[in-house]
Amino acid sequence: MLIVHVHVQVKPEFVDGFKAATLLNAQCSLQEPGLLRFDVVQHQDDPTQFVLVEVYRDTAAAAAHKETKHYPVWRDVVAPMMAAPRTSVK
């Protein structure tokens, strides 16, 4: 099992758009056979801060996620919404 926490800081004017795009990405991702869980967590104290919690069966499933049709769409849509580059912890 591989668990990835993706940390994202969004520009304030894009919070709603980021959230909508990311929830759609999560719904699509949950259709992948190797993805067990995909949570979108928004900080209560700072609504521009998000953590995406992605749980994969294995590293191959995580790699396959990046090859789906929906992932690059999400990546390209949200890139200009981010206040800083996203980071991740595995």
C-alpha positions in Angstrom: 0.0 0.0 0.0 1.2 3.5 -0.8 -0.3 6.6 0.9 0.4 10.0 -0.6 -0.4 13.4 1.0 -0.3 16.2 -1.5 -0.1 19.6 0.0 -1.5 22.5 -2.0 -1.8 26.2 -1.3 -4.4 27.9 -3.6 -4.7 31.6 -4.4 -7.7 33.0 -2.5 -9.7 33.9 -5.5 -9.4 30.3 -6.9 -10.5 28.3 -3.8 -13.9 27.4 -5.1 -12.7 26.6 -8.6 -9.8 24.5 -7.2 -12.2 22.6 -4.9 -14.6 21.9 -7.7 -11.9 20.7 -10.1 -10.3 18.6 -7.4 -13.5 16.9 -6.2 -14.2 16.0 -9.8 -10.7 14.5 -10.2 -11.2 12.6 -6.9 -14.5 11.1 -8.3 -12.8 10.0 -11.5 -9.8 8.7 -9.6 -12.0 6.5 -7.4 -12.9 4.6 -10.6 -9.3 3.4 -11.0 -8.8 -0.2 -9.8 -5.6 0.5 -7.9 -6.9 3.5 -6.0 -8.5 2.7 -2.6 -9.2 6.2 -1.3 -9.0 9.8 -2.4 -9.8 12.5 0.2 -9.9 16.2 -0.4 -9.2 18.0 2.9 -9.5 21.8 3.3 -7.9 23.4 6.3 -10.5 25.1 8.6 -8.1 27.8 9.8 -6.8 28.7 6.3 -9.2 27.7 3.5 -6.5 28.2 0.8 -4.7 25.2 2.2 -5.6 21.7 1.0 -4.3 18.2 1.6 -5.2 15.5 -0.9 -4.9 12.0 0.7 -4.5 9.3 -2.0 -4.3 5.6 -1.0 -3.0 3.3 -3.7 -2.7 -0.5 -3.7 0.9 -0.2 -4.7 3.4 2.1 -6.5 2.3 0.7 -9.9 -1.2 2.0 -9.2 0.2 5.4 -8.3 2.1 5.5 -11.6 -1.0 4.4 -13.5 -3.0 7.3 -11.9 -0.7 9.8 -13.7 -1.5 8.1 -17.0 -5.3 8.4 -16.8 -7.2 10.8 -19.0 -8.5 12.9 -16.1 -5.2 13.5 -14.2 -3.5 15.7 -16.8 -6.8 17.7 -17.2 -6.9 18.4 -13.5 -3.2 19.2 -13.3 -3.4 21.7 -16.2 -6.6 23.3 -14.9 -5.4 23.8 -11.3 -1.8 24.8 -12.0 -2.5 28.5 -12.4 -4.7 28.4 -9.3 -1.8 27.4 -7.0 0.0 30.1 -4.9 3.0 27.8 -4.7 4.1 24.5 -6.3 2.3 21.5 -4.7 4.4 19.2 -2.5 3.8 15.6 -1.5 4.8 13.2 1.2 4.7 9.4 0.7 
